[in-house]
Amino acid sequence: WYTNYRIESLVELQEFVESTMNKSVFEKVRQPVLMLYYYKNEMVQDPVVRVDAMLKMFNELGTPEDQKRKIAIPNAGNHVLGSYLTSKDLTSVETAIENFVANVLKIPVYQNHE
C-alpha cells in the first residue's frame, strides 16, 4: 500500500464508478459472494469505502440468497482485512472464508491452524 498516488486516472476512475456501480450491473452477478467488511459501529468503521454503499450493493446482487454472506469484522481496525500487516483480527477473516468455502461452495477445507 502506497501513501502517494498518481492522479492522472482519477477522472476515468470516477467515470467507471458512476457508470458501472449500479443495480442494473449488480443484479447480473449470479456467483456466490462473500463480503467481509470493517464495521464496529457508526463511529468506528471502514474509512475507505462507505459501509452503507457496500450493504446496498450486496442487497442488489442477483446471487441467490443462500449463496451470499455478508459479515462485519468489527475488530479488524482497517479496510484491508486480510493482511497480517494491517488487520487486528485476521483469525475472524480466516474463519469467515473457511466457513464460506465449506458451507456455501461445498469445498472441503483443510484445517492447518498452528
VENNORBEL-V412558 format. One record per residue. SS is DSSP state (@ for helix, = for strand, . for the rest). D_LAST is the distance of its C-alpha to the last C-alpha in whole Angstrom. Layout:
ss-><SS | SS>
d_last-><D_LAST | D_LAST>
This chain:
ss-><. | . | . | . | . | . | . | . | . | @ | @ | @ | @ | @ | @ | @ | @ | @ | @ | @ | . | . | @ | @ | @ | @ | . | . | . | . | . | . | = | = | = | = | = | . | = | . | . | . | . | . | = | . | . | . | . | . | @ | @ | @ | @ | @ | @ | @ | @ | @ | @ | . | . | . | . | @ | @ | @ | = | = | = | = | = | . | . | . | . | . | . | . | . | . | . | . | . | . | . | . | . | . | @ | @ | @ | @ | @ | @ | @ | @ | @ | @ | @ | @ | @ | @ | . | . | . | . | . | . | . | . | . | . | .>
d_last-><28 | 31 | 33 | 36 | 37 | 40 | 43 | 45 | 43 | 43 | 46 | 45 | 41 | 43 | 45 | 42 | 41 | 44 | 45 | 42 | 40 | 42 | 42 | 44 | 41 | 38 | 40 | 40 | 36 | 35 | 32 | 29 | 28 | 25 | 26 | 23 | 25 | 25 | 27 | 27 | 31 | 35 | 34 | 30 | 30 | 29 | 32 | 32 | 32 | 34 | 32 | 36 | 36 | 33 | 33 | 37 | 36 | 33 | 36 | 38 | 36 | 38 | 35 | 35 | 33 | 31 | 29 | 29 | 26 | 27 | 24 | 24 | 21 | 23 | 21 | 20 | 23 | 24 | 25 | 23 | 20 | 17 | 17 | 15 | 18 | 20 | 18 | 18 | 16 | 13 | 11 | 15 | 16 | 13 | 14 | 17 | 17 | 15 | 18 | 21 | 20 | 20 | 22 | 25 | 24 | 24 | 21 | 19 | 15 | 12 | 9 | 6 | 4 | 0>
